[in-house]
């Protein structure tokens, strides 16, 4: 690591030891966090939904290869998404309904979101996935906001096209500022949690960026990382566990 960058060195040393670490200013700045933003796939839900869709369509190998390149930053996200969605042309909407009704959450995510809502945080989803699924999660888990791409459906079948602008890394970054305006808060009061290259600008633009079970490209720009088994560790990051102890 760069010896002049103590933050990078500390993150690298902790990763070598298998430790989760998130580096932030303590005190007032931590207490001022008001909105938590999440990616969806592999962050809130325990899968890449488009890979599930691909499995039903019989194009899973092609789609997984494109997804992996996009998540690692090896392919432009917009083009990768268009390619993958074209492979789903002709899929019945009933397949989307089946997948949406059986989404498995990442360990600790439901408990985490419930606790955050109880203590007054707003929560949002910003996904490069699809509104068909973010809308389900918004209702199921109580998200205040949800942003994603809209699959075009005609006569009960996917057309292989996306309606409107694609939510890519740049759009995710802009939505952080949009949410700050909507909530009348500073972007510094927002925490962003994601796992892939498509989350880099979202992570950078938020006051605190947390890489969850993430690709290396995201870990490099984040303030720290949490492992797959430790999403609830975000409560510690926000100082909420300390507050609970103080009440006892």
C-alpha positions in Angstrom: 0.0 0.0 0.0 1.0 3.7 -0.2 2.8 4.5 3.0 1.5 8.0 2.8 -2.1 6.7 2.8 -2.7 5.3 6.2 -6.3 4.5 5.4 -5.4 2.2 2.6 -2.7 0.6 4.6 -5.1 -0.1 7.5 -7.8 -1.5 5.2 -5.2 -3.8 3.6 -3.7 -5.0 6.9 -7.2 -5.8 8.3 -8.2 -7.7 5.1 -5.0 -9.8 5.4 -6.1 -10.7 8.9 -9.7 -11.5 7.9 -11.1 -8.5 9.8 -13.9 -6.2 8.8 -13.1 -2.6 9.1 -14.8 0.7 8.2 -12.8 3.9 8.7 -14.7 7.1 9.6 -14.7 10.2 11.7 -16.1 9.5 15.1 -18.4 11.7 17.1 -20.8 14.2 15.5 -20.3 13.2 11.9 -21.3 9.6 12.6 -24.4 10.7 14.5 -25.5 12.9 11.6 -26.0 10.0 9.2 -29.7 9.9 8.3 -30.1 7.9 5.1 -28.8 4.4 4.3 -28.6 3.5 0.6 -28.2 -0.1 -0.6 -27.5 -1.9 -3.8 -29.9 -4.8 -4.3 -28.2 -7.9 -5.9 -25.8 -9.6 -3.6 -26.3 -6.9 -1.0 -29.9 -7.1 0.1 -30.8 -10.2 -1.8 -28.6 -13.3 -1.9 -28.2 -13.6 -5.6 -27.8 -11.8 -8.9 -31.4 -11.7 -10.1 -30.6 -11.5 -13.7 -28.7 -14.8 -13.4 -31.8 -16.4 -12.0 -33.8 -15.1 -14.9 -31.1 -16.4 -17.3 -31.4 -19.9 -15.7 -35.1 -20.0 -16.4 -34.4 -18.8 -20.0 -31.7 -21.4 -20.6 -29.0 -18.7 -21.2 -27.4 -18.8 -17.8 -23.8 -19.4 -19.0 -23.9 -16.4 -21.5 -25.5 -14.1 -18.9 -23.2 -15.1 -16.0 -20.1 -14.4 -18.1 -21.4 -10.9 -19.1 -22.5 -10.2 -15.5 -19.0 -11.1 -14.1 -17.3 -8.8 -16.6 -19.6 -5.9 -15.7 -19.2 -6.4 -11.9 -15.4 -6.5 -12.2 -15.4 -3.3 -14.3 -14.3 -5.1 -17.5 -17.3 -4.1 -19.6 -19.5 -1.0 -19.9 -22.5 -1.6 -17.7 -25.1 -0.2 -20.1 -24.0 -2.4 -22.9 -23.7 -5.4 -20.7 -27.2 -4.9 -19.4 -28.6 -4.5 -22.9 -26.9 -7.7 -24.0 -28.2 -9.7 -21.1 -31.8 -8.4 -21.3 -31.9 -9.2 -25.1 -31.2 -12.8 -24.2 -34.4 -12.8 -22.0 -36.7 -11.9 -24.9 -39.9 -13.9 -24.9 -39.8 -14.8 -21.2 -43.3 -14.8 -19.6 -44.0 -12.3 -16.9 -45.1 -15.2 -14.7 -41.5 -16.2 -14.4 -40.6 -12.8 -13.0 -43.5 -13.2 -10.5 -42.2 -16.6 -9.5 -38.7 -15.3 -8.8 -40.0 -12.1 -7.0 -42.1 -14.2 -4.7 -39.2 -16.3 -3.6 -36.3 -13.8 -3.2 -33.9 -14.9 -0.5 -32.4 -12.1 1.6 -28.7 -11.9 2.7 -28.2 -12.9 6.3 -29.1 -10.2 8.7 -30.5 -7.8 6.1 -34.1 -7.9 7.3 -33.2 -7.5 10.9 -30.8 -4.6 10.0 -33.4 -2.7 8.0 -36.1 -3.2 10.7 -33.7 -1.8 13.3 -32.7 1.2 11.1 -36.4 2.1 10.5 -37.2 1.8 14.2 -34.5 4.3 15.2 -35.6 6.8 12.5 -33.3 6.2 9.5 -34.6 6.5 5.9 -33.6 3.6 3.7 -33.3 3.4 -0.1 -32.5 0.9 -2.9 -30.4 2.1 -5.9 -30.1 -0.9 -8.2 -28.8 -1.6 -11.7 -31.3 -4.4 -11.6 -35.0 -4.2 -12.3 -38.0 -2.3 -10.9 -40.1 -5.5 -11.0 -38.0 -6.7 -8.0 -37.1 -3.5 -6.2 -40.9 -2.7 -6.0 -41.5 -6.0 -4.3 -38.6 -5.4 -1.8 -39.8 -1.8 -1.2 -43.2 -3.1 -0.1 -41.8 -6.1 1.8 -39.0 -4.4 3.7 -40.3 -0.8 4.0 -37.8 1.0 1.8 -38.6 4.7 1.5 -37.1 5.0 -2.0 -36.3 2.5 -4.8 -34.6 3.1 -8.1 -33.9 0.5 -10.9 -34.3 -0.2 -14.6 -37.7 -1.0 -16.0 -38.1 -4.2 -18.2 -40.4 -3.7 -21.1 -43.3 -6.2 -21.1 -45.8 -6.5 -23.9 -48.6 -9.1 -24.0 -47.2 -10.7 -20.9 -43.8 -11.3 -22.4 -40.4 -9.6 -22.1 -39.5 -7.7 -25.3 -35.8 -7.9 -24.6 -35.7 -4.1 -24.2 -35.4 -1.7 -21.2 -37.7 1.3 -20.9 -36.2 4.7 -20.2 -32.7 5.6 -19.1 -30.4 2.9 -17.8 -29.3 3.2 -14.2 -25.6 2.6 -14.4 -22.7 3.7 -12.1 -23.0 7.4 -13.1 -26.8 7.4 -12.5 -26.3 5.7 -9.1 -23.9 8.5 -8.2 -26.3 11.2 -9.3 -29.1 9.6 -7.3 -27.1 10.1 -4.1 -27.4 13.9 -4.7 -31.0 13.6 -5.7 -31.8 11.8 -2.4 -29.9 14.4 -0.5 -32.1 17.1 -2.1 -35.3 15.2 -1.5 -34.5 14.7 2.2 -32.9 18.2 2.6 -29.7 16.7 4.0 -26.1 16.8 3.0 -24.7 13.9 0.9 -22.3 13.6 3.9 -25.3 12.4 5.9 -25.8 9.4 3.6 -24.3 5.9 3.9 -24.0 3.8 0.8 -23.6 0.0 0.8 -22.7 -2.0 -2.3 -20.7 -4.9 -3.7 -19.6 -4.2 -7.3 -17.9 -1.8 -9.8 -21.3 -0.4 -10.6 -21.5 1.0 -7.0 -18.2 3.0 -7.1 -19.7 6.5 -7.7 -22.5 5.8 -5.3 -20.0 4.9 -2.7 -17.8 7.9 -3.4 -20.6 10.4 -3.4 -22.0 9.3 -0.1 -20.6 10.5 3.2 -19.6 7.0 4.1 -19.1 4.2 1.6 -19.2 0.5 2.7 -18.2 -2.4 0.5 -20.2 -5.5 1.4 -18.7 -8.9 0.4 -17.3 -6.8 -2.5 -15.2 -6.9 -5.6 -11.7 -5.5 -5.2 -12.5 -2.6 -7.5 -15.1 -1.4 -5.0 -13.0 -2.1 -1.9 -10.4 0.3 -3.2 -12.7 3.3 -3.2 -14.8 2.5 -0.1 -14.2 3.6 3.5 -14.1 -0.1 4.5 -15.7 -3.4 4.1 -18.0 -5.9 5.7 -18.1 -9.6 5.1 -21.0 -11.7 3.9 -21.6 -12.9 7.4 -21.6 -9.4 8.9 -24.1 -7.1 7.3 -25.4 -6.4 10.8 -22.0 -4.9 11.5 -23.4 -1.8 10.0 -25.1 -1.2 13.3 -21.7 -0.9 14.9 -20.5 1.4 12.2 -23.4 3.7 12.9 -22.8 3.6 16.6 -26.2 2.1 17.2 -24.9 -0.8 19.3 -23.1 1.6 21.6 -26.3 3.6 22.0 -28.2 0.4 23.0 -25.6 -0.4 25.6 -25.8 3.0 27.0 -29.6 2.6 27.5 -29.1 -0.6 29.6 
